[in-house]
Amino acid sequence: MKRGGALKRHVRLNRVSAKVKAGKPEYDAVYRRVDQRSGGRCEVNLHQGYRCIARAVDHHHCVRPRRLNHRPELIAHVCRRHHNEVSATFQNGRLYIEPRGDGVFACYYRFKPENPFK
């Protein structure tokens, strides 16, 4: 067995795999259906009867892993502000978006629980 050789790749990896390239048309078709359903507006409903009026710019996958759960009823079209709040800290309040089916989503904020020993 040879020892002391370099353990690095001599061939660069592709930026996008062949599997991802092959599935791109299907992914784009799902995103088009989500865009059509939302009408270009954010789909966050925080209060009964209230829907965000901002322009939607991002697709939020409500269920992970994203590749296995890539269906229109599990993807919400959201504005930049709500997309940032999905990944916010619990102290500031994290937005949760749960799919209810047929393009309807339940949205609510979760906060870090109070520490009783502090």
C-alpha positions in Angstrom: 0.0 0.0 0.0 1.4 3.4 -1.0 1.7 5.9 1.8 2.3 9.6 1.9 0.3 10.4 -1.3 -1.9 13.4 -1.6 -5.5 12.7 -0.8 -7.3 15.2 -3.0 -9.4 15.1 -6.1 -7.8 15.9 -9.3 -11.1 16.5 -11.1 -13.4 19.3 -10.2 -16.9 18.5 -9.2 -19.8 19.8 -11.3 -21.7 22.8 -9.8 -25.0 21.0 -10.5 -25.3 17.3 -10.7 -26.8 15.5 -13.7 -29.6 14.2 -11.5 -30.6 17.8 -10.5 -30.4 19.0 -14.1 -32.6 16.1 -15.3 -35.3 17.0 -12.7 -35.2 20.8 -13.3 -38.2 20.9 -15.7 -40.4 19.2 -13.1 -39.3 21.5 -10.3 -39.9 24.6 -12.5 -43.4 23.3 -13.3 -44.2 23.0 -9.6 -42.9 26.5 -8.9 -45.0 27.9 -11.8 -48.2 26.3 -10.3 -47.3 27.8 -6.9 -46.8 31.3 -8.5 -50.1 30.9 -10.3 -51.9 30.0 -7.1 -50.5 32.9 -5.2 -51.1 35.5 -7.9 -47.7 37.0 -7.1 -48.7 37.9 -3.5 -47.4 36.6 -0.2 -49.4 33.6 1.1 -48.9 34.3 4.8 -52.2 34.5 6.8 -51.4 35.6 10.3 -54.9 36.6 11.4 -58.3 35.4 10.4 -59.1 37.1 7.1 -55.8 38.9 6.9 -53.3 38.1 4.2 -50.0 39.9 3.6 -50.2 42.3 0.7 -46.5 42.3 -0.2 -45.1 40.9 -3.4 -43.9 37.3 -3.0 -40.3 36.7 -4.0 -39.3 33.3 -2.4 -40.7 29.8 -2.2 -40.8 28.4 1.3 -40.8 24.6 1.6 -42.9 23.7 4.6 -41.9 20.1 4.8 -38.3 18.7 4.6 -36.5 17.1 2.9 -37.3 19.4 0.1 -36.4 17.0 -2.8 -38.8 14.4 -1.5 -41.7 16.8 -0.7 -41.7 19.0 -3.8 -45.4 19.4 -4.3 -47.4 22.7 -4.7 -49.5 22.1 -1.6 -46.3 21.9 0.5 -44.7 25.1 -0.9 -45.7 28.6 0.1 -44.9 31.7 -1.9 -43.7 34.4 0.6 -42.4 37.9 0.7 -38.8 38.7 1.8 -39.8 39.8 5.3 -41.7 36.6 6.1 -39.0 34.4 4.5 -36.5 36.0 6.9 -38.8 35.5 9.8 -38.9 31.8 9.1 -35.3 31.5 10.0 -35.3 34.0 12.8 -34.2 33.2 16.4 -36.7 32.0 18.9 -36.1 35.0 21.1 -37.3 37.3 18.3 -40.1 35.0 17.3 -39.8 32.4 14.5 -42.6 32.2 11.9 -43.9 28.7 11.3 -45.9 28.0 8.2 -47.9 24.7 8.2 -49.7 23.4 5.1 -53.4 22.6 5.6 -53.9 21.4 2.1 -55.1 22.9 -1.2 -52.8 25.9 -0.9 -54.0 27.0 2.5 -51.4 27.6 5.2 -51.6 28.1 9.0 -49.0 30.7 10.1 -48.0 31.5 13.7 -45.0 32.7 15.7 -43.1 30.6 18.2 -41.0 32.1 20.9 -38.3 30.6 23.1 -39.9 29.2 26.3 -39.2 31.1 29.5 -36.5 29.6 31.7 -38.0 28.9 35.2 -34.5 28.6 36.8 -33.3 32.0 35.8 
